[in-house]
Amino acid sequence: MSDFFAGPGLADVVLAALALEAVWLLMGQKRRMLDVLLILGPGACLVLALRLALAGADWPWISMAVTASLPLHLLDLRRRPTRFAP
């Protein structure tokens, strides 16, 4: 069991759960594909970076996954209505 938590196995489970959540949002909640991508994309990128790190990937791949999460997160924040606007 410790190998599962020390290796990329747990990250795979989280990525699968994110994929199931994406399907649920698209089918059950009738969300648009762009909305789902912006909601789940940043987290999926960070979990992918974790998975790559645990699997022993080279640093450029890990940094690309981490870097990809930022623009998705910023786009998601921009599309949401702000409660703290003056």
CORCORFEN-V260049 format. One record per residue. N is the residue number from 1. RES is the residue in one small letter. PSI is psi in radians with two decimals (999 if undefined). BURIAL is 1 if it has 24 or more other ideal C-beta (glycine too) atoms within 12 Angstrom, else 0. Layout:
BEGIN
n=N res=RES psi=PSI burial=BURIAL
n=N res=RES psi=PSI burial=BURIAL
END
This chain:
BEGIN
n=1 res=m psi=-0.59 burial=0
n=2 res=s psi=-0.53 burial=0
n=3 res=d psi=-0.60 burial=0
n=4 res=f psi=-0.74 burial=0
n=5 res=f psi=-0.47 burial=0
n=6 res=a psi=-0.39 burial=0
n=7 res=g psi=-2.93 burial=0
n=8 res=p psi=0.05 burial=0
n=9 res=g psi=-0.76 burial=0
n=10 res=l psi=-0.66 burial=0
n=11 res=a psi=-0.62 burial=1
n=12 res=d psi=-0.69 burial=0
n=13 res=v psi=-0.74 burial=0
n=14 res=v psi=-0.73 burial=1
n=15 res=l psi=-0.69 burial=1
n=16 res=a psi=-0.69 burial=0
n=17 res=a psi=-0.67 burial=0
n=18 res=l psi=-0.66 burial=1
n=19 res=a psi=-0.73 burial=0
n=20 res=l psi=-0.68 burial=0
n=21 res=e psi=-0.67 burial=0
n=22 res=a psi=-0.75 burial=1
n=23 res=v psi=-0.75 burial=0
n=24 res=w psi=-0.74 burial=0
n=25 res=l psi=-0.67 burial=0
n=26 res=l psi=-0.74 burial=0
n=27 res=m psi=-0.89 burial=0
n=28 res=g psi=-0.66 burial=0
n=29 res=q psi=-0.07 burial=0
n=30 res=k psi=0.74 burial=0
n=31 res=r psi=2.72 burial=0
n=32 res=r psi=2.70 burial=0
n=33 res=m psi=-0.73 burial=0
n=34 res=l psi=-0.72 burial=0
n=35 res=d psi=-0.78 burial=0
n=36 res=v psi=-0.72 burial=1
n=37 res=l psi=-0.75 burial=1
n=38 res=l psi=-0.48 burial=1
n=39 res=i psi=-0.84 burial=1
n=40 res=l psi=-0.32 burial=1
n=41 res=g psi=-0.85 burial=1
n=42 res=p psi=-0.75 burial=1
n=43 res=g psi=-0.70 burial=1
n=44 res=a psi=-0.68 burial=1
n=45 res=c psi=-0.72 burial=1
n=46 res=l psi=-0.68 burial=1
n=47 res=v psi=-0.64 burial=1
n=48 res=l psi=-0.72 burial=1
n=49 res=a psi=-0.73 burial=1
n=50 res=l psi=-0.77 burial=1
n=51 res=r psi=-0.76 burial=1
n=52 res=l psi=-0.73 burial=1
n=53 res=a psi=-0.76 burial=0
n=54 res=l psi=-0.47 burial=0
n=55 res=a psi=-0.12 burial=0
n=56 res=g psi=0.46 burial=0
n=57 res=a psi=2.80 burial=0
n=58 res=d psi=2.68 burial=0
n=59 res=w psi=-0.57 burial=0
n=60 res=p psi=-0.62 burial=0
n=61 res=w psi=-0.71 burial=0
n=62 res=i psi=-0.78 burial=1
n=63 res=s psi=-0.58 burial=0
n=64 res=m psi=-0.70 burial=0
n=65 res=a psi=-0.72 burial=1
n=66 res=v psi=-0.77 burial=1
n=67 res=t psi=-0.61 burial=0
n=68 res=a psi=-0.42 burial=1
n=69 res=s psi=-0.53 burial=1
n=70 res=l psi=-0.92 burial=0
n=71 res=p psi=-0.60 burial=0
n=72 res=l psi=-0.72 burial=1
n=73 res=h psi=-0.77 burial=1
n=74 res=l psi=-0.69 burial=0
n=75 res=l psi=-0.69 burial=0
n=76 res=d psi=-0.77 burial=0
n=77 res=l psi=-0.67 burial=0
n=78 res=r psi=-0.61 burial=0
n=79 res=r psi=-0.38 burial=0
n=80 res=r psi=2.54 burial=0
n=81 res=p psi=2.45 burial=0
n=82 res=t psi=2.43 burial=0
n=83 res=r psi=-0.26 burial=0
n=84 res=f psi=0.28 burial=0
n=85 res=a psi=2.49 burial=0
n=86 res=p psi=999 burial=0
END
